[in-house]
Amino acid sequence: MPKALRPNEQLVVHLGPGIVHDLLTGAVFVATLIYPDFADEDRRHELILELAGHCVRMARTTDPTGVDHAIAQWHQINWDPIIARSMKRRPALGHMETRLRHRMAAGRAGIARTYEGIFNSCPVLPPGMTSTSLNQICQMIRSDVHIDDPNNIESLVWRPSLKALHLCMACLIVATEVDPDARSMGFDIQDAAFIHRIVLMAQSLENIVHEHPGVAMTRDRMTLVRWVG
């Protein structure tokens, strides 16, 4: 699977038609979003295989010839474990859905925290909110993560998402361009064009996250995704 890891333990993932087939792009991106830490390479790789197998299984129902063509052309990819996973009735995703829900909630919190930098205007606060302090933002996303204590939200949702915060924010911003009421990343994992839009949006958010004093995440600690081709 495509990856490039720097010695300082920053994770940098390259996607795009110059790196990986469209069929697998969403699998790599989502696995990176779920496991954005350098040290989680094994779990990230395992999730990539499960999601890639799911994508292959779904694609075979609509375009089996296209799948065979991808396997024949992209010989640099080790397809054997992916094909093996594709034979399963459903992927073993573990806690992926919970983690994904947490990432999207963190993205919503990040947008609220950095709203002025993104949209060049003051945010309209929901009823009951008087500021964009971290405590109040954590209270705002309680219903998203089914956790009542804001302190637990900070430790279980906000902090683990910081490395990928710009990616989480980009997912929601691009999703709301399609559906203004979107509160989650609901899209076809095989939609490489959608992933491309998210990656470009995330790059534009890197400076905003990096420079915001309320986030405290420098660029050299962010998980970066780059599009090639």
C-alpha positions as CSV (number, residue, x, y, z in Angstrom):
1,M,0.0,0.0,0.0
2,P,1.3,3.5,-0.8
3,K,2.9,5.3,2.1
4,A,6.0,7.4,2.8
5,L,7.1,7.8,6.4
6,R,9.5,10.5,7.6
7,P,12.2,9.8,10.2
8,N,10.5,12.3,12.6
9,E,7.5,10.0,12.7
10,Q,5.3,12.2,10.7
11,L,2.9,10.2,8.4
12,V,2.7,11.4,4.8
13,V,0.5,9.4,2.5
14,H,0.4,9.8,-1.3
15,L,-2.7,9.1,-3.3
16,G,-3.9,9.6,-6.8
17,P,-3.7,7.8,-10.1
18,G,0.0,8.1,-10.1
19,I,0.2,6.1,-6.9
20,V,-2.7,3.7,-6.5
21,H,-5.7,2.5,-8.5
22,D,-8.9,4.5,-7.9
23,L,-10.5,1.3,-6.6
24,L,-8.2,1.4,-3.5
25,T,-8.0,5.2,-3.0
26,G,-10.9,5.4,-0.6
27,A,-9.6,2.5,1.5
28,V,-6.2,4.1,2.0
29,F,-7.7,7.5,2.8
30,V,-10.2,6.2,5.4
31,A,-7.6,4.0,7.1
32,T,-5.3,7.0,7.3
33,L,-8.2,9.0,8.8
34,I,-8.9,6.3,11.4
35,Y,-5.3,5.6,12.3
36,P,-3.4,8.9,11.7
37,D,-0.5,8.1,14.0
38,F,2.8,6.9,12.6
39,A,3.0,4.2,15.2
40,D,-0.3,2.6,14.1
41,E,1.1,1.3,10.8
42,D,0.1,-2.3,11.4
43,R,-3.5,-1.5,12.3
44,R,-3.7,1.0,9.5
45,H,-2.4,-1.5,7.0
46,E,-4.9,-4.2,8.3
47,L,-7.8,-1.8,7.8
48,I,-6.6,-0.9,4.3
49,L,-6.7,-4.6,3.4
50,E,-10.2,-5.0,4.8
51,L,-11.6,-1.9,3.1
52,A,-9.8,-2.7,-0.2
53,G,-11.3,-6.2,-0.1
54,H,-14.7,-4.7,0.4
55,C,-14.2,-2.3,-2.5
56,V,-13.1,-5.2,-4.8
57,R,-16.1,-7.3,-3.7
58,M,-18.5,-4.4,-4.5
59,A,-16.8,-3.6,-7.8
60,R,-17.0,-7.2,-9.0
61,T,-20.8,-7.0,-8.8
62,T,-20.9,-4.1,-11.3
63,D,-17.7,-4.2,-13.3
64,P,-15.8,-7.6,-12.9
65,T,-13.8,-6.9,-16.1
66,G,-12.6,-3.6,-14.6
67,V,-11.4,-5.3,-11.5
68,D,-9.5,-7.9,-13.5
69,H,-8.0,-5.2,-15.6
70,A,-6.9,-3.3,-12.5
71,I,-5.2,-6.4,-11.1
72,A,-3.5,-7.1,-14.3
73,Q,-2.2,-3.6,-14.8
74,W,-1.3,-2.7,-11.2
75,H,1.2,-5.5,-10.7
76,Q,3.1,-3.5,-8.1
77,I,0.3,-4.0,-5.7
78,N,0.1,-7.2,-3.7
79,W,-3.4,-8.2,-4.6
80,D,-3.4,-11.6,-3.0
81,P,-4.5,-10.5,0.6
82,I,-7.0,-8.0,-0.9
83,I,-8.6,-10.7,-3.1
84,A,-8.7,-13.0,0.0
85,R,-10.5,-10.3,2.0
86,S,-12.9,-9.8,-0.9
87,M,-14.1,-13.3,-0.6
88,K,-15.5,-12.6,2.9
89,R,-19.2,-11.7,3.3
90,R,-18.3,-8.6,5.1
91,P,-15.1,-6.8,6.2
92,A,-13.8,-7.0,9.8
93,L,-13.8,-3.3,10.6
94,G,-13.4,-3.5,14.4
95,H,-14.1,-0.1,15.9
96,M,-13.9,1.8,12.6
97,E,-17.4,3.2,12.7
98,T,-16.9,4.5,16.2
99,R,-13.6,6.1,15.3
100,L,-15.0,7.5,12.1
101,R,-17.9,9.1,14.1
102,H,-15.3,10.6,16.5
103,R,-13.2,11.9,13.6
104,M,-16.2,13.6,12.1
105,A,-17.3,15.1,15.4
106,A,-13.7,16.4,15.9
107,G,-13.9,17.9,12.4
108,R,-17.1,19.7,13.3
109,A,-15.4,21.0,16.5
110,G,-12.3,22.0,14.5
111,I,-14.5,24.0,12.0
112,A,-16.1,25.8,14.9
113,R,-12.8,26.4,16.6
114,T,-11.2,27.9,13.4
115,Y,-14.3,29.2,11.7
116,E,-13.0,32.8,11.3
117,G,-9.9,31.6,9.6
118,I,-11.8,29.4,7.2
119,F,-14.7,31.6,6.2
120,N,-13.3,35.0,7.1
121,S,-16.4,35.8,9.3
122,C,-17.5,35.3,12.8
123,P,-19.4,32.1,13.5
124,V,-23.1,32.0,14.4
125,L,-23.1,30.2,17.7
126,P,-25.8,27.6,18.4
127,P,-28.2,28.3,21.3
128,G,-26.5,27.9,24.6
129,M,-23.0,28.5,23.3
130,T,-21.3,31.8,24.3
131,S,-17.8,31.1,22.9
132,T,-15.7,28.7,20.8
133,S,-13.8,27.6,23.8
134,L,-12.7,23.9,23.7
135,N,-15.0,23.1,26.6
136,Q,-18.1,24.5,24.9
137,I,-17.2,23.0,21.6
138,C,-16.9,19.6,23.3
139,Q,-20.3,20.1,24.8
140,M,-21.6,21.0,21.3
141,I,-20.6,17.6,19.9
142,R,-21.9,15.5,22.8
143,S,-24.8,14.1,20.8
144,D,-22.5,13.2,17.9
145,V,-20.3,11.0,20.0
146,H,-22.7,9.8,22.7
147,I,-20.4,11.0,25.4
148,D,-21.8,13.3,28.1
149,D,-18.7,14.6,29.9
150,P,-16.8,17.3,27.9
151,N,-13.6,16.3,29.6
152,N,-14.0,12.8,28.2
153,I,-14.8,14.2,24.8
154,E,-11.6,16.2,24.8
155,S,-9.5,13.1,25.8
156,L,-11.3,10.5,23.7
157,V,-12.3,12.4,20.6
158,W,-10.5,15.8,20.3
159,R,-6.9,14.9,21.2
160,P,-6.7,11.6,19.3
161,S,-8.0,13.4,16.2
162,L,-5.6,16.4,16.2
163,K,-3.1,14.9,13.8
164,A,-5.8,14.4,11.2
165,L,-8.0,17.4,12.2
166,H,-7.5,19.2,8.9
167,L,-8.6,16.0,7.1
168,C,-11.6,15.6,9.3
169,M,-12.6,19.2,8.7
170,A,-12.1,18.8,5.0
171,C,-14.4,15.8,4.9
172,L,-17.2,17.7,6.4
173,I,-16.7,20.9,4.3
174,V,-16.7,18.9,1.1
175,A,-19.6,16.8,2.2
176,T,-21.7,19.9,3.0
177,E,-21.0,21.2,-0.5
178,V,-23.0,18.2,-1.7
179,D,-25.5,18.1,1.1
180,P,-25.8,21.3,3.2
181,D,-27.2,19.3,6.1
182,A,-24.4,16.8,6.2
183,R,-23.1,16.0,9.7
184,S,-21.0,12.9,8.7
185,M,-18.8,11.7,5.9
186,G,-21.4,9.8,3.9
187,F,-20.0,8.9,0.6
188,D,-19.0,6.0,-1.6
189,I,-15.6,4.7,-0.6
190,Q,-14.9,4.0,-4.2
191,D,-15.5,7.6,-5.2
192,A,-11.9,8.6,-5.9
193,A,-13.0,12.0,-7.3
194,F,-14.6,12.8,-3.9
195,I,-11.4,11.8,-2.1
196,H,-9.4,14.1,-4.4
197,R,-11.6,17.1,-3.4
198,I,-11.1,16.3,0.3
199,V,-7.3,16.0,-0.1
200,L,-7.2,19.4,-1.9
201,M,-9.4,21.0,0.7
202,A,-7.3,19.5,3.6
203,Q,-4.2,21.1,2.1
204,S,-5.8,24.5,2.1
205,L,-6.7,24.0,5.8
206,E,-3.2,23.0,6.9
207,N,-2.1,26.6,7.5
208,I,-5.3,27.5,9.3
209,V,-4.9,24.6,11.8
210,H,-1.2,25.2,12.1
211,E,-1.5,28.9,12.9
212,H,-4.6,28.7,15.3
213,P,-3.5,29.0,18.9
214,G,-6.5,27.0,20.1
215,V,-5.5,23.9,18.2
216,A,-1.8,23.6,19.0
217,M,-0.9,21.3,16.1
218,T,2.2,22.2,14.1
219,R,2.5,21.2,10.5
220,D,5.4,18.8,11.2
221,R,3.1,16.8,13.5
222,M,0.1,16.6,11.2
223,T,-0.7,13.6,9.1
224,L,-0.4,14.8,5.5
225,V,-2.1,13.4,2.4
226,R,-0.8,14.5,-1.0
227,W,-2.4,13.8,-4.4
228,V,-0.1,12.7,-7.2
229,G,-1.2,12.7,-10.9
